[in-house]
Structures are given as structure tokens and as C-alpha cells.
């Protein structure tokens, strides 16, 4: 986005008052209603609507009338608010040319009152080239809804905090000057991106220095996560300066080793391709095993964390060591308990028919076995039924359980007669059907229905009463 600050000198106090009102309304509105903007700004005689038309003309706000008449800030309006605040603080007095552009930010030159040139970085999350911010960055943390302007502000605050802390600990980073909203002011690095450099006088020394920076960051509890030739500046004396810090994570992060190895791999690939540097580790792997000395590739497991941890000081993204150990311990205990429980269940229920998992998960009664003519046990079905089932359904289940126990005792006494066995089989089928319907009623939280066509048997007694009479005879 082109930053044209010429319109900034013509904006009045009322214009910035209305811009601030729109910004305040966007805390809980995606599109701020015009009435709310007027109420927050508090201008007399309806001057808010006139100011909004002027801001809309300069593309500082966007008008949306799809659902209601409202406005929202654009990135240009957000830029003007940040620049106005920093100018009032006396951080700089003029804005120069654009010196860099990326997928997440734009960089401009600014000058102070005494002529010192600084760098101004404006974060612009939400571009078409990089919209996967929710999965690639952890700015949101526990939040679900987000606004691109708000995410840009979080990224700027995070980068300013990392840059300030790393500079205090002696790392080669730009000097952090000030920060407001999504704007970060830092010292201007006199150098070039490493990706633009074709030749180096001492590529081995530069290579070792860069790898040493990665290891040193890890010793202080941080991993850059985007350590490549685009984020490394080098001057004419081949001094290294690291930039771009919003994505840094802690060494306690669950993916810390992967991020560390990826940064190392990016540096190895670039120097191998650009300056034909091959690591001794690769040569030793081709011939013999590496002895672990000399210029071997840095390993994440061999990094010793220093006493002063910057990840805790800056609340960097990632789990702490204590939380990670407790989680791994819990997962191991849970896996052992699950294995032992599954073995006991296999021994106890080896002779029982199996129910389908789909029926048990979905709350639908289990399917009956067509080959053996058996069903799942009533106890398992009662456990899988929801706790909020109707009282009528529970009473029906209890009465049918008693009927089944009575039926089993009668079957043991009359097992010698073949005719009785046939009648018992028919009665068992009917009782199983009735129990299936009762369980379905309990799962569906509706009253048990004996038959879908019960209205046809009015005056003659339902099937449920006939089965109960036959059970009483037995």
C-alpha cells in the first residue's frame, strides 16, 4: 500500500478526533455505526458526518452499508494515527521513501529533527500473499475472533519487545526506538540483505558467525523461526545484523527442535548454493561417521540453556519445561491405563457378542446379530444411554429386565419340552424387539412407543399388554 503523507498536513483536529472515534468503535464492531462514531467523537452540530465525508475522500475510512450505515478504518487511516502520535512525541519529524516491502510489513525512512535517519516499519497483516496468520503465527493465543489491524498491532508490540531485549543482551539487532499501534521505529541498518550479496571475502567466517548466532539465541531460550538470507543484513565490513522478530518462539515450544533444525538447514542450503560451502558433516557421512568435533552441524539437544532466559522474560510462545514434562507424563500414564483396561475388557467380555462402535457413539441402539440371534447385554446399553433420559423409559427398562430374569428361570425349569422351547424363542424375540424400542426411546428422550401402528389396535389391546399377559402366565 502506498503511503502518501501529503494529506496528513491538511487534516484538522476534528479529523483525527473522528478517526480515533472509529478506532475506538472497532474494538467491538467490525463496521462501526455512524451514530456510534458521532456519539464517541462528540462534535457539535452534526460535524461528524461532514468529517467522515472528508476522510472517505482521502481513503482513510471505508464506508459499508450492506447491513447498516457504518465505517471502518483502512490501513492508511491507521498509519496516519500512528504517525501523528509519534510526531507529537518528537520521535521523528518527516517521512521519506520506501526502502523495503514484505509479506507482513512495509519499511520507510524517517528523519528526526537533527537529521538522523531512522527506519519505520508498518505491519500490514492480512495481505493476499499471507493470510494464514492464524495457523502460522500465535498472535491470537486464546482468542477466536480477530481484526487485521489488531493483529498488526500485536505483531508490532511483540517485535519491539524482542528487539529491545536482544539489543540489551548484546545481540546484533537494530536499536529499538519507539512503538505505537502497528508502527515500530528502529535504527537504520547500513547494509544489504544477504540474498543480494554475490561474493564474500571470508564466507567461512560469515557462515560460522551466523550459525553461532542461532546457537546463542537458543542458549538464551529463543528460536528465530525465520532465520534465512532475507532476514540477515550484512555491511561492507561483513558484519551481521539480524532483523524480523515477531515469529520468535521459546525453546520449550513443542516444535522447537523442528524450528531450530529448519533455521540451520536454511543457512546450510544458502551457503552451499551461493558460495559452494559444503559441511564437513556431509563429507563424513559419505565416508565414515562424524566424530562430533570441529565444524559439525549444531544440534538442538546439545544446546545448553543459559541462566538468564529471555523466553520467560518476554513470555515467548511455547510450553514451559514443567508443563511439557507433566503433559508427557500424563500421556504415558493414560496410554498404560488404556492398554491394561483393554486387556481386562477382552478377558471379561470374550464370550459376549460385540456391538457396533457406530451405534454406541451415535446413541442408536446396537444392531442385533443375525447369525446367532443374540443382542448386546442390557447393562452395556444402559451405560451408553444418556443420563437425561425420561423416567418412563427407565421404568420400562427395569420392568423388562425383571421379565427377562423371570423368563430365564422358567426356561431352565421347562427346557425338557420342545414345544415350550419354541414358544420361549418366539417370546424372546418379541421381548428383544420391545426392549430395543424402549432403549431407542431412552436415547431419543421420548416416551416409549410399543408399536408404530398402535392406533390400529385400539379397543383390542396393544402388543405390549399381550406380551405382559403371556409373561405372567409363564
C-alpha positions as CSV (number, residue, x, y, z in Angstrom):
1,X,0.0,0.0,0.0
2,X,1.4,3.4,-1.0
3,X,1.8,5.8,2.0
4,X,1.1,9.3,0.8
5,X,1.6,11.6,3.8
6,X,0.8,14.8,1.9
7,X,-2.8,14.7,3.1
8,X,-1.6,14.5,6.7
9,X,-0.6,18.2,6.8
10,X,-4.2,19.2,5.8
11,X,-6.0,17.1,8.4
12,X,-7.5,19.1,11.3
13,X,-8.0,18.3,14.9
14,X,-11.6,17.2,14.3
15,X,-10.4,14.8,11.6
16,X,-8.1,13.0,14.0
17,X,-10.9,13.1,16.6
18,X,-13.3,11.2,14.3
19,X,-10.5,8.8,13.2
20,X,-9.9,8.0,16.8
21,X,-13.6,7.5,17.4
22,X,-13.8,5.0,14.5
23,X,-10.7,3.2,16.0
24,X,-12.4,3.0,19.4
25,X,-15.6,1.7,17.9
26,X,-13.8,-1.1,16.1
27,X,-12.9,-2.7,19.5
28,X,-16.2,-4.4,19.5
29,X,-17.6,-3.6,16.0
30,X,-16.4,-4.8,12.6
31,X,-18.3,-2.0,11.0
32,X,-18.8,1.0,13.4
33,X,-22.3,2.5,13.0
34,X,-22.3,6.2,12.0
35,X,-24.4,7.1,15.1
36,X,-21.8,5.5,17.4
37,X,-19.0,7.4,15.7
38,X,-20.9,10.6,16.2
39,X,-21.6,9.8,19.9
40,X,-17.9,9.0,20.6
41,X,-16.4,11.9,18.7
42,X,-18.8,14.4,20.3
43,X,-18.6,17.1,17.7
44,X,-21.2,19.8,17.7
45,X,-23.9,20.5,15.2
46,X,-23.5,17.2,13.3
47,X,-20.0,17.9,12.2
48,X,-19.1,14.2,12.4
49,X,-20.8,13.4,9.1
50,X,-19.0,16.2,7.3
51,X,-15.7,15.0,8.6
52,X,-16.5,11.4,7.6
53,X,-17.1,12.5,4.0
54,X,-13.7,14.2,4.0
55,X,-12.0,11.1,5.5
56,X,-13.7,8.9,3.0
57,X,-12.5,11.1,0.2
58,X,-8.8,10.6,1.4
59,X,-9.4,6.8,1.8
60,X,-8.7,6.9,5.5
61,X,-12.0,5.1,6.3
62,X,-14.2,2.7,4.3
63,X,-17.9,3.0,4.1
64,X,-20.1,-0.1,4.3
65,X,-23.9,0.0,4.1
66,X,-24.7,-3.7,3.4
67,X,-26.4,-4.3,6.8
68,X,-26.3,-0.8,8.2
69,X,-24.6,2.5,7.6
70,X,-21.2,2.2,9.1
71,X,-17.5,2.8,8.7
72,X,-14.2,1.1,9.4
73,X,-10.5,2.2,9.4
74,X,-8.3,1.4,6.5
75,X,-4.6,0.8,6.9
76,X,-3.9,4.3,5.6
77,X,-6.0,5.8,8.3
78,X,-4.3,3.6,10.9
79,X,-0.9,4.8,9.5
80,X,-1.9,8.4,10.0
81,X,-3.0,7.8,13.6
82,X,0.3,6.1,14.4
83,X,2.4,8.7,12.6
84,X,0.6,11.6,14.2
85,X,1.2,10.2,17.7
86,X,4.9,9.6,17.1
87,X,5.3,13.1,15.6
88,X,3.7,14.6,18.7
89,X,6.1,12.6,20.8
90,X,9.0,14.1,18.9
91,X,10.4,10.7,17.7
92,X,10.7,12.0,14.1
93,X,9.5,14.9,12.0
94,X,9.5,13.8,8.3
95,X,8.8,10.6,6.3
96,X,10.9,9.7,3.4
97,X,11.0,7.0,0.7
98,X,10.0,3.3,1.0
99,X,13.1,1.1,1.4
100,X,11.5,-2.3,1.8
101,X,8.4,-4.4,1.4
102,X,7.5,-7.8,2.7
103,X,4.5,-10.1,3.1
104,X,3.8,-8.7,6.5
105,X,5.1,-5.2,6.6
106,X,6.4,-2.1,4.7
107,X,9.5,-0.2,5.7
108,X,10.1,3.6,5.2
109,X,12.8,6.1,6.0
110,X,12.0,8.8,8.6
111,X,14.2,11.6,9.9
112,X,14.5,13.3,13.3
113,X,14.7,17.0,13.9
114,X,18.5,16.9,13.9
115,X,18.7,15.0,10.6
116,X,19.2,11.4,11.9
117,X,17.7,8.8,9.6
118,X,15.7,6.0,11.2
119,X,13.6,3.1,9.9
120,X,9.8,2.9,10.3
121,X,8.3,-0.5,10.0
122,X,4.5,-0.6,9.4
123,X,3.0,-4.1,10.0
124,X,0.3,-4.9,7.4
125,X,-1.1,-8.3,8.2
126,X,-3.9,-9.6,6.0
127,X,-2.4,-9.2,2.6
128,X,-3.4,-11.7,-0.1
129,X,0.1,-13.1,-0.1
130,X,0.0,-14.1,3.6
131,X,-3.4,-14.6,5.1
132,X,-2.7,-17.8,7.1
133,X,-1.8,-15.8,10.1
134,X,-3.9,-17.8,12.5
135,X,-2.1,-21.1,11.7
136,X,1.4,-19.6,11.1
137,X,1.6,-17.1,13.9
138,X,0.5,-17.2,17.6
139,X,-0.6,-13.6,17.9
140,X,-4.2,-14.6,18.7
141,X,-3.3,-17.1,21.5
142,X,-6.7,-18.0,23.1
143,X,-8.8,-15.5,21.0
144,X,-11.1,-16.8,18.3
145,X,-12.2,-13.6,16.5
146,X,-9.7,-11.1,15.2
147,X,-9.2,-8.0,13.2
148,X,-6.3,-7.4,10.8
149,X,-5.5,-4.0,12.4
150,X,-5.5,-5.5,15.8
151,X,-3.2,-8.4,14.7
152,X,-0.8,-5.9,13.2
153,X,-0.7,-4.0,16.5
154,X,0.1,-7.3,18.4
155,X,2.9,-8.1,15.9
156,X,4.5,-4.7,16.3
157,X,4.4,-4.9,20.1
158,X,5.9,-8.3,20.0
159,X,8.7,-7.3,17.7
160,X,9.5,-4.2,19.7
161,X,9.8,-6.3,22.9
162,X,12.1,-8.9,21.3
163,X,14.3,-6.3,19.6
164,X,14.7,-4.3,22.8
165,X,15.6,-7.4,24.9
166,X,18.0,-8.8,22.3
167,X,19.7,-5.4,22.0
168,X,20.2,-5.1,25.8
169,X,21.9,-8.6,25.8
170,X,24.4,-7.7,23.1
171,X,22.9,-9.3,20.0
172,X,23.5,-7.7,16.6
173,X,20.0,-6.3,16.0
174,X,18.7,-2.8,15.2
175,X,18.2,-0.4,18.1
176,X,14.6,-0.2,19.1
177,X,13.5,3.5,19.4
178,X,9.7,3.6,19.9
179,X,6.5,1.8,19.1
180,X,2.9,2.9,18.6
181,X,0.0,0.8,17.3
182,X,1.3,-1.2,14.3
183,X,4.4,1.1,13.8
184,X,7.9,0.3,15.1
185,X,10.7,2.9,14.9
186,X,14.3,1.4,14.9
187,X,17.7,2.5,13.8
188,X,18.6,2.2,10.1
189,X,20.9,-0.7,9.3
190,X,23.7,0.3,6.9
191,X,24.0,-2.8,4.8
192,X,22.3,-5.1,2.3
193,X,20.2,-8.2,2.6
194,X,22.4,-11.3,2.4
195,X,20.3,-12.6,-0.5
196,X,21.6,-9.7,-2.6
197,X,25.2,-10.4,-1.9
198,X,27.0,-12.4,-4.7
199,X,30.6,-12.6,-3.3
200,X,32.1,-12.5,0.2
201,X,35.8,-12.1,1.1
202,X,35.5,-14.6,4.1
203,X,32.4,-16.7,3.5
204,X,33.6,-19.3,6.1
205,X,33.8,-16.7,8.9
206,X,30.3,-15.3,8.0
207,X,28.9,-18.8,7.9
208,X,30.3,-19.6,11.4
209,X,29.1,-16.3,12.8
210,X,25.6,-16.9,11.6
211,X,25.5,-20.4,13.0
212,X,26.9,-19.0,16.3
213,X,24.0,-16.5,16.4
214,X,21.4,-19.3,16.1
215,X,23.0,-21.3,18.9
216,X,23.4,-18.3,21.0
217,X,19.8,-17.4,20.6
218,X,18.8,-20.9,21.7
219,X,21.1,-20.7,24.7
220,X,19.1,-17.6,25.8
221,X,15.8,-19.5,25.3
222,X,14.7,-18.2,21.9
223,X,14.4,-19.6,18.4
224,X,14.1,-17.2,15.4
225,X,11.9,-19.5,13.3
226,X,12.6,-17.4,10.1
227,X,16.4,-17.3,10.1
228,X,17.3,-17.1,6.4
229,X,19.1,-14.9,3.9
230,X,16.2,-12.5,3.6
231,X,16.3,-11.5,7.3
232,X,20.1,-11.2,7.6
233,X,21.8,-7.8,6.8
234,X,25.5,-7.6,6.0
235,X,27.6,-4.4,5.6
236,X,30.8,-3.7,3.7
237,X,32.9,-5.0,6.7
238,X,30.9,-8.2,6.6
239,X,29.2,-7.5,10.0
240,X,25.9,-9.3,10.5
241,X,22.7,-7.8,11.7
242,X,19.5,-9.9,12.3
243,X,16.1,-8.4,11.6
244,X,12.4,-9.6,11.8
245,X,11.4,-11.0,15.2
246,X,7.6,-11.3,15.6
247,X,7.5,-15.1,15.0
248,X,10.2,-16.0,17.6
249,X,9.3,-18.8,20.0
250,X,10.7,-20.4,23.1
251,X,12.9,-23.4,23.2
252,X,10.2,-25.0,25.4
253,X,7.8,-24.9,22.4
254,X,6.6,-28.4,21.3
255,X,8.0,-27.8,17.8
256,X,11.2,-26.0,19.0
257,X,13.5,-28.7,17.6
258,X,11.9,-28.6,14.2
259,X,12.2,-24.8,14.0
260,X,15.8,-24.9,15.1
261,X,16.7,-27.5,12.6
262,X,14.9,-25.6,9.9
263,X,16.9,-22.4,10.6
264,X,20.1,-24.4,10.4
265,X,19.1,-26.1,7.2
266,X,18.2,-22.8,5.5
267,X,21.7,-21.4,6.2
268,X,23.4,-24.6,5.0
269,X,21.4,-24.6,1.8
270,X,22.1,-21.0,1.0
271,X,25.8,-21.0,1.6
272,X,26.2,-24.3,-0.3
273,X,24.3,-22.9,-3.3
274,X,25.7,-19.4,-3.3
275,X,29.3,-19.8,-2.1
276,X,29.8,-23.6,-2.6
277,X,30.4,-24.3,1.0
278,X,30.0,-27.9,2.0
279,X,29.8,-29.0,5.6
280,X,32.3,-31.5,6.9
281,X,29.5,-33.4,8.4
282,X,28.1,-34.4,5.0
283,X,31.5,-35.5,3.8
284,X,32.0,-37.6,6.9
285,X,28.6,-39.2,6.5
286,X,29.6,-40.2,3.0
287,X,32.8,-41.8,4.2
288,X,32.9,-42.5,7.9
289,X,30.9,-41.4,10.9
290,X,31.4,-37.9,12.3
291,X,33.5,-37.6,15.5
292,X,31.3,-34.8,16.9
293,X,34.1,-32.3,16.9
294,X,35.1,-29.3,14.7
295,X,32.6,-27.7,12.4
296,X,29.8,-30.3,12.8
297,X,26.2,-29.2,12.4
298,X,24.7,-27.7,15.6
299,X,22.2,-29.9,17.3
300,X,19.2,-28.7,19.3
301,X,19.7,-31.3,22.0
302,X,23.3,-30.2,22.6
303,X,22.4,-26.6,23.3
304,X,22.7,-25.7,27.0
305,X,20.2,-23.1,28.1
306,X,21.8,-20.1,30.0
307,X,20.6,-18.9,33.4
308,X,19.0,-15.7,32.0
309,X,16.2,-17.0,29.9
310,X,14.7,-14.4,27.6
311,X,11.7,-16.6,26.7
312,X,10.3,-16.4,30.2
313,X,11.2,-12.7,30.5
314,X,9.3,-11.9,27.2
315,X,6.6,-14.6,27.6
316,X,7.6,-16.1,24.3
317,X,5.3,-18.6,22.7
318,X,5.6,-22.2,23.8
319,X,5.2,-24.5,26.6
320,X,7.4,-24.3,29.7
321,X,9.5,-27.2,30.6
322,X,7.4,-28.1,33.7
323,X,4.2,-28.1,31.7
324,X,5.7,-30.2,28.9
325,X,7.1,-32.8,31.4
326,X,3.7,-33.0,33.2
327,X,1.9,-33.4,29.8
328,X,4.2,-36.2,28.6
329,X,3.9,-38.0,32.0
330,X,0.1,-37.7,31.8
331,X,0.1,-39.1,28.2
332,X,2.3,-42.1,29.2
333,X,0.1,-42.9,32.2
334,X,-3.1,-42.6,30.1
335,X,-1.7,-44.9,27.4
336,X,-0.7,-47.5,30.0
337,X,-4.1,-47.4,31.7
338,X,-5.8,-47.7,28.3
339,X,-3.8,-50.8,27.4
340,X,-4.4,-52.5,30.8
341,X,-8.1,-51.6,30.6
342,X,-8.4,-53.0,27.1
343,X,-6.8,-56.3,28.2
344,X,-9.2,-56.7,31.1
345,X,-12.2,-55.9,28.9
346,X,-11.0,-58.6,26.4
347,X,-10.8,-61.2,29.2
348,X,-14.1,-60.3,30.8
349,X,-16.2,-60.0,27.6
350,X,-14.6,-62.6,25.4
351,X,-17.7,-64.7,25.4
352,X,-20.1,-61.8,24.8
353,X,-21.4,-60.6,21.4
354,X,-19.9,-57.3,20.2
355,X,-21.9,-54.2,19.4
356,X,-21.0,-51.9,16.6
357,X,-19.0,-48.8,17.7
358,X,-21.0,-46.6,15.4
359,X,-24.2,-47.5,17.2
360,X,-22.6,-46.9,20.6
361,X,-21.2,-43.5,19.7
362,X,-24.2,-42.2,17.9
363,X,-26.7,-43.1,20.6
364,X,-28.6,-45.5,18.4
365,X,-29.2,-49.0,19.9
366,X,-26.8,-51.7,18.8
367,X,-27.6,-53.9,15.9
368,X,-28.7,-57.5,16.7
369,X,-26.6,-60.4,15.4
370,X,-28.4,-62.1,12.6
371,X,-26.3,-65.2,12.7
372,X,-26.5,-66.1,16.4
373,X,-29.8,-64.4,17.2
374,X,-28.3,-62.5,20.2
375,X,-28.0,-58.9,21.2
376,X,-25.7,-56.8,23.3
377,X,-26.1,-57.0,27.1
378,X,-28.7,-54.7,28.7
379,X,-26.1,-53.4,31.2
380,X,-23.8,-52.0,28.4
381,X,-26.8,-50.4,26.7
382,X,-27.9,-48.7,30.0
383,X,-24.4,-47.3,30.5
384,X,-24.3,-45.9,27.0
385,X,-27.7,-44.2,27.3
386,X,-27.8,-40.5,28.1
387,X,-28.2,-39.5,31.7
388,X,-31.1,-37.2,31.0
389,X,-33.5,-39.9,29.7
390,X,-37.2,-39.9,30.7
391,X,-38.4,-41.7,33.8
392,X,-40.9,-43.7,31.8
393,X,-38.1,-45.2,29.6
394,X,-36.1,-46.2,32.8
395,X,-39.2,-47.9,34.3
396,X,-39.8,-49.7,31.0
397,X,-36.2,-51.0,31.0
398,X,-36.4,-52.1,34.6
399,X,-39.7,-54.0,34.1
400,X,-38.3,-55.7,31.0
401,X,-35.2,-56.7,32.9
402,X,-37.3,-58.4,35.5
403,X,-39.3,-60.1,32.8
404,X,-36.2,-61.4,31.2
405,X,-34.9,-62.8,34.5
406,X,-38.3,-64.4,35.2
407,X,-38.2,-65.8,31.7
408,X,-34.7,-67.3,32.1
409,X,-35.7,-69.1,35.3
410,X,-38.8,-70.5,33.6
411,X,-36.8,-71.6,30.6
412,X,-34.4,-73.6,33.0
413,X,-37.4,-75.4,34.5
414,X,-39.1,-76.3,31.2
415,X,-36.1,-77.0,29.0
416,X,-37.2,-80.6,28.5
417,X,-40.2,-79.8,26.4
418,X,-39.6,-79.0,22.7
419,X,-42.9,-77.1,22.3
420,X,-42.1,-74.9,25.3
421,X,-38.7,-74.1,23.8
422,X,-40.4,-72.9,20.5
423,X,-42.8,-70.7,22.4
424,X,-39.9,-69.4,24.5
425,X,-38.0,-68.5,21.4
426,X,-40.9,-66.6,20.0
427,X,-41.5,-64.8,23.3
428,X,-37.7,-63.9,23.5
429,X,-37.9,-62.4,20.0
430,X,-40.8,-60.2,21.0
431,X,-39.2,-59.2,24.2
432,X,-36.0,-58.3,22.4
433,X,-37.9,-56.1,20.0
434,X,-39.8,-54.4,22.8
435,X,-36.5,-53.8,24.7
436,X,-34.9,-52.4,21.5
437,X,-37.8,-49.9,21.2
438,X,-37.6,-48.9,24.8
439,X,-33.8,-48.2,24.6
440,X,-34.4,-46.2,21.4
441,X,-37.0,-44.2,23.3
442,X,-34.5,-43.6,26.2
443,X,-31.8,-42.5,23.7
444,X,-34.1,-40.2,21.9
445,X,-35.6,-38.7,25.1
446,X,-39.1,-39.5,24.0
447,X,-41.9,-41.7,25.6
448,X,-41.6,-45.4,24.7
449,X,-44.0,-46.4,22.0
450,X,-45.0,-50.0,21.8
451,X,-45.7,-50.0,18.1
452,X,-45.7,-47.5,15.2
453,X,-49.1,-48.7,14.2
454,X,-50.6,-48.9,17.7
455,X,-53.6,-46.8,16.6
456,X,-54.8,-49.7,14.6
457,X,-55.2,-51.9,17.7
458,X,-57.5,-49.6,19.6
459,X,-60.0,-51.5,21.7
460,X,-58.2,-54.8,21.3
461,X,-55.2,-54.1,23.5
462,X,-51.7,-53.3,22.3
463,X,-48.8,-55.8,21.7
464,X,-47.2,-54.7,24.9
465,X,-50.2,-55.8,27.0
466,X,-50.3,-59.2,25.2
467,X,-46.6,-59.8,25.9
468,X,-47.1,-58.9,29.6
469,X,-50.0,-61.3,29.9
470,X,-48.0,-64.2,28.3
471,X,-45.1,-63.5,30.6
472,X,-47.4,-63.6,33.7
473,X,-48.7,-67.0,32.6
474,X,-45.2,-68.3,32.4
